[in-house]
Amino acid sequence: MTRGLLDAGLRVSAGYDIDPTCQFPYEHNNPGAKFHRKSVAALSIGELAQCYPKGHVRILVGCAPCQTFSKYTQGLKNESDPKWTLLRDFGRLVRGLKPHIVSIENVPELQRYEIFHDFMSILADEGFYYNTDPKKWVVQCLDYGVPQHRRRLVILASRLGPIKLIPPTHAAGKHRTVTEVLGRLPHLQAGEVCAADPMHRSSILTTRNLRRIRASTPGGTWRDWPRRLRADCHKDQSGAHYSSVYGRMEWNKPVPRQIPARTNLAVFSII
């Protein structure tokens, strides 16, 4: 999120996260933005206000963890998860700081929960302009150049006047494909790291997993494998629905929707 704001020409003063391993990549990739290892639940209005130079437009952006609201955890008692209340803490900061512009991003399933509607009520009470059509809140990432079938809930709100997302940049039929993004990368052996691009690397694979890859077909899943190669969890009824875990991409299409990463944490970028 911070990188996108910087690329758009905005100056990001600080970012907050509870994971200490985030500090180096955050500050290295976002020059000028200071990392603060602190939960937003413990962040005071006074401390946050110090991040903004006087006379500047205040922009507050929050990306609360999505796992507790994801469709993959539906039915669980997520209210007991401490991450559940982070959106409420973000709302507290919005009320106290009085920023000019606010944005949040999360999974579309967040709309099902009372905590989301409580947050939207805060925006209304505080006099923010925002699109009131829920259909306009969900963004298909394919339409904005991301080569993946991925939908996200994006809220933009402003005290300064009406605000909305830019129109889609990639029309249907012109969505980016796997080939466009990955086709230029050199081939790697299992466990190899590209000398020119350390982000391009291949996991060390067991003989069994190599057999699974050879048995996979483009666009297919572990269901294409011989039963002897299937993981034990996929042989159970509870695991039979998770086909995308070992899904194989197709070169001439965007990436299919995957299970959300389990390492997402709260990140709040302050401009």
Secondary structure, DSSP 4 states (H G I P E B T S, - for coil): -HHHHHHTTPPP-EEEES-GGGHHHHHHHSTTPEEEE--GGG--HHHHHTTS-TTSPPEEEEE--SGGGSGGGTTS-GGGSGGGGHHHHHHHHHHHH--SEEEEEE-GGGGGSHHHHHHHHHHHHTT-B----GGGTEEEGGGGT-SB--EEEEEEEESSS---PPPPSS-TT----HHHHHTTSPP--TT-B-SS-TT-B-----HHHHHHHHH--TT--GGGS-GGGS-HHHHSGGGTT-GGGG----TTSPBPP-PPPTT---EEEE-
